[in-house]
């Protein structure tokens, strides 16, 4: 299929990830459920860089990150840096990551999301009051659990629309 | 990679230390704000369906309640008019300036910023409606927060209970002044620098004092829930509960301060004064 169509699929998946990242639970749901939110955007970016490294580069990741900064009300540049770094690492090892089993990919996802959350926490402690909290392990853990789902859905979408 | 890292670090330093990047943020926020609208749309639909199928008796009951409420409020507002005029006359006698009026604009919440360490929400009015950074936001019960970022069709509000928020307040009982700082928890504010000899007790109502010029004065902020006086520390620990329904309310009011003095006629009609809300297209 033509390259523009493939771009549409990638952008749509990113927008869907952003919507999932900010959608809030009904008021009746308990507050702590909100903490169990996987890093949808990281997972989607990770998938596209691994599957199509020639289509999704560091600049795209960085621009996505700028939008995420505004979405999360983070200082400008944090998520841009994190997503670009994630893309850089994935880009360097994508052939190896593709060969991994899903379980091994889950471990990679855990380490990546944990590092990104760590960087975000450091920057936020500079911007506002706050220090270390074990809370950063929750998104990493949930992202690990959500990875097989994201990889499966995006894989079938990619085959359906023949993005390459 | 290195270039992107350097650019990111530069952006970060500039954004943390100055307001130079606010226009950029506003532009990006205008691109991103539809995502909040989309994320909220399932709730809008379900509410719409619920209202469409509400039973006749429920609606009648609600109508009755609202009518009673309007009667009560109109009685209060009659008193308010005469008290306002009396207050204006007394202030003229004292030679002090007349209080300025305020106009409000109703806005609806369209999202909550999904970060555990900050308390901010997204509302559905932006610079197209005349919203500006620093504007005070109230709800039906008290001070809600202030606008911290404005895009074209949405803006972000920091709640009074955010850990990096503080508002100058005074106790209604004796005008004792203090600063109510947020704690990061929705149900608690902390009063800062209260001397242990200060006359402040549980149940005191705190209203915004208007000092600092950011919040209009006289809006209720919180109720003191706990006063701990420990003679070994210089300041008392005073906790308060925010009066605004920070985690339940759906509709908030943006307060526009009327910029020019109203004419010194005995009865001033606030509706005559132009407001940014009306001036905006």
Interface residues (C-beta under 8 A of the other chain):
Chain A: X15 X18 X19 X21 X22 X23 X24 X26 X27 X34 X35 X37 X58 X59 X62 X66 X67 X69 X70 X71 X72 X73 X74 X75 X76 X77 X78 X80 X81 X84 X85 X88 X123 X124 X126 X127 X128 X129 X130 X133 X135
Chain B: X1 X4 X5 X7 X8 X9 X10 X11 X12 X14 X15 X16 X21 X24 X25 X28 X29 X31 X32 X35 X36 X38 X39 X43 X111 X112 X113 X114 X115 X116 X117 X118 X120 X149 X156 X163 X164 X184 X247 X248
